[in-house]
């Protein structure tokens, strides 16, 4: 399908019966132009999806050699490894990278998308915030033929191109491993089930319980964010459950580490009393005591694959529209925090 014609400053001037100079000054927020005229110009610019040309030197080619990436946070080992993978591929291909983060806010995510669109990025890579309501703010990219690839937190409805791991399988593996350690009361600590990554891990958890004839208990589901506070709160909530859970599958390594620390401070032995499995294989896994069993989520591979598919599409080597879902391999890494069977029995 042919792309719509790019809206220019001349189109805005013509539609409003104003001079090009007036429109240009208004878009630069020049005080010479009165507020009422500015408002008319800005309203029409938004309606017509006008993009300010920050890269005039590339006006003829309509390429800026820049790729935008929207992430939901920056204080994350996983996201940092994804960015490292993206940067490796884009740098080798001669593209600059513009990084924006939503701080887990849908409103900021929308603003980031608009900003990157106005900066005329050639392509976009994005991971959704906790409270993303829809993908309407990405539609303008597709309408203008700007390719978009989603990773990690995605919406798989429609024909979006996504790079993910098999979160359902990983949730199942983590839970099955705990069951094999003779655990029966497994608490699942996770985040918003509106996001695919957490809902799929939860489904894997439930199905593993079902396949082992262990009833699902909604009291053993704890939903919170991924902060240090959430780790502490989750641990305190576990301590109030009677009878005490004998295992925990926690959907984030940092939260798992904080939860472990808090449980230990309250006299809980790990894994003797509660076996624990985390998720991501962050560096913290080998720094805590006992070392943390986790799901390996290779962020650098996610970043490289997302960037390579986007770059190949831009260079005409491939077409991301032919591929909806790209699944990255992941696996369970077993460490001491979950190994009840290897714990020596207590002496009487």
Residue pairs with C-beta under 8 A, 6 or more apart in sequence:
3 143
3 144
3 145
4 143
4 144
6 51
6 62
6 144
7 45
7 48
7 49
7 50
7 51
8 50
9 20
9 23
9 24
9 27
9 50
10 20
11 48
11 50
12 18
12 23
12 41
12 44
12 45
12 48
12 50
13 19
13 20
13 22
13 23
15 44
15 48
16 23
16 40
16 41
16 44
18 37
18 41
22 33
22 37
22 41
23 41
25 32
25 33
26 33
26 37
26 38
26 41
26 42
27 41
27 42
27 45
27 52
29 38
33 41
44 50
49 140
49 143
49 144
51 117
51 118
51 120
52 118
53 59
53 120
54 64
54 118
54 119
54 120
55 64
55 66
55 119
55 120
58 64
58 65
58 120
62 120
63 122
64 119
64 120
64 121
64 122
65 94
65 95
65 96
65 122
66 95
66 96
66 97
66 98
66 119
66 120
66 121
66 122
67 86
67 90
67 95
67 96
67 97
67 98
67 121
67 122
67 123
67 124
67 125
67 307
67 310
67 311
68 97
68 98
68 99
68 100
68 116
68 119
68 121
68 123
68 124
68 125
69 83
69 86
69 97
69 98
69 99
69 100
69 124
69 125
69 126
70 100
70 101
70 102
70 109
70 112
70 113
70 116
70 124
70 125
70 126
70 127
71 79
71 82
71 83
71 99
71 100
71 101
71 102
71 126
71 127
72 79
72 101
72 102
72 103
72 104
72 109
72 127
72 128
72 129
72 130
72 153
73 79
73 101
73 102
73 103
73 104
74 80
74 101
77 253
77 280
77 282
77 283
77 284
77 299
78 152
78 280
78 282
78 297
78 299
79 127
79 299
80 299
81 298
81 299
81 300
81 303
82 127
82 151
82 152
82 299
82 300
82 302
82 303
82 306
83 99
83 303
84 299
84 300
84 303
85 299
85 300
85 301
85 302
85 303
85 304
85 305
85 306
85 307
86 97
86 125
86 303
86 304
86 306
86 307
87 97
87 303
88 300
88 303
88 304
88 307
89 303
89 304
89 307
89 308
89 311
90 96
90 97
90 307
90 311
91 97
93 311
93 315
95 122
95 311
98 116
98 119
98 121
100 112
100 115
100 116
101 108
101 112
102 108
102 109
102 112
102 129
103 129
104 129
104 130
104 131
104 225
105 129
105 131
106 129
106 131
106 132
106 133
108 129
109 128
109 129
109 132
109 137
110 137
113 124
113 126
113 137
113 138
113 140
113 141
114 137
116 124
117 140
117 141
117 144
117 146
121 146
122 146
122 314
123 146
123 147
123 148
123 149
123 310
123 311
123 313
123 314
124 138
124 141
124 146
124 147
124 148
124 149
125 148
125 149
125 150
125 151
125 306
125 307
125 310
126 138
126 148
126 149
126 150
126 151
127 150
127 151
127 152
127 153
127 154
128 150
128 153
128 154
128 155
128 195
129 153
130 191
130 192
130 194
130 195
130 225
131 192
131 194
132 153
132 155
135 155
135 160
138 148
141 147
141 148
142 148
147 161
147 310
147 313
147 314
147 320
148 160
148 161
149 161
149 162
149 163
149 306
149 309
149 310
149 320
150 160
150 161
150 162
150 163
151 162
151 163
151 164
151 302
151 303
151 306
152 163
152 164
152 197
152 302
153 195
153 196
153 197
154 160
154 162
154 164
154 196
155 196
156 162
156 196
156 324
156 325
159 321
159 324
160 324
161 309
161 320
161 321
161 323
161 324
161 325
161 326
162 324
162 325
162 326
163 302
163 305
163 306
163 309
163 326
163 328
164 196
164 197
164 302
164 325
164 326
164 327
164 328
165 297
165 302
165 327
165 328
165 329
165 330
166 200
166 327
166 330
167 196
167 197
167 198
167 200
167 201
167 204
168 200
168 201
168 203
168 204
168 207
169 204
169 330
170 201
170 204
170 279
170 295
170 297
170 330
170 332
171 200
171 201
171 202
171 203
171 204
171 205
171 208
171 249
172 204
172 205
172 207
172 208
173 204
173 295
173 331
173 332
174 201
174 204
174 205
174 249
174 277
174 279
174 295
174 332
175 186
175 188
175 204
175 205
175 208
175 209
175 249
176 208
176 211
176 212
177 277
177 293
177 332
177 334
177 338
178 186
178 247
178 249
178 275
178 277
178 338
179 186
179 208
179 209
179 212
179 214
181 247
181 271
181 275
181 338
181 339
181 340
181 341
182 340
182 341
183 246
183 247
183 275
183 340
184 214
184 246
185 217
185 220
185 243
185 244
185 245
185 246
185 247
186 205
186 209
186 214
186 220
186 245
186 246
186 247
186 248
186 249
187 220
187 221
187 222
187 238
187 241
187 245
187 247
187 248
187 249
188 202
188 205
188 220
188 221
188 222
188 248
188 249
188 250
188 251
189 222
189 224
189 234
189 248
189 249
189 250
189 251
189 255
189 256
189 259
190 198
190 201
190 202
190 221
190 222
190 223
190 250
190 251
191 198
191 223
191 224
191 225
191 226
191 251
191 252
192 198
192 223
193 199
193 202
193 223
197 251
198 251
201 251
201 279
202 221
205 249
206 216
209 215
209 216
210 216
219 241
220 241
220 245
222 234
222 237
222 238
224 230
224 233
224 234
224 255
226 252
226 254
226 255
227 255
228 254
228 258
230 255
230 258
231 254
231 255
231 256
231 257
231 258
231 259
231 261
231 262
232 258
232 259
232 262
234 250
234 255
234 259
235 258
235 259
235 260
235 262
235 263
235 266
236 262
238 244
238 245
238 248
238 259
238 263
238 274
239 263
239 266
239 268
244 268
244 273
244 274
245 274
246 273
246 274
246 275
246 340
247 274
247 275
247 276
247 277
247 338
248 256
248 259
248 274
248 275
248 276
248 277
249 277
250 256
250 259
250 276
250 277
250 278
250 279
251 278
251 279
252 278
252 279
252 280
253 278
253 279
253 280
253 281
253 282
253 284
253 285
253 292
253 294
254 282
254 284
255 278
256 276
256 277
256 278
256 279
256 292
256 294
257 278
257 284
257 285
257 287
257 288
257 292
259 276
260 270
260 276
260 288
260 292
260 337
261 288
263 270
263 274
264 270
268 274
270 276
270 290
270 337
271 290
271 336
271 337
271 338
271 339
271 340
271 343
272 340
272 343
272 346
275 293
275 337
275 338
275 339
275 340
276 292
276 293
276 337
276 338
277 292
277 293
277 294
277 295
277 332
277 337
277 338
278 285
278 292
278 293
278 294
278 295
278 337
279 294
279 295
279 297
280 294
280 295
280 296
280 297
280 299
281 294
281 295
281 296
281 297
281 298
281 333
282 294
284 292
285 291
285 292
285 294
285 333
285 335
286 292
286 335
288 337
290 335
290 336
290 337
291 335
291 336
291 337
292 335
292 337
293 332
293 333
293 334
293 335
293 336
293 337
293 338
293 339
294 332
294 333
294 335
295 330
295 331
295 332
295 333
296 330
296 331
296 332
296 333
297 330
298 328
298 329
298 330
301 328
301 329
302 328
305 326
305 328
306 326
309 318
309 320
309 323
309 326
310 320
312 318
313 319
313 320
336 342
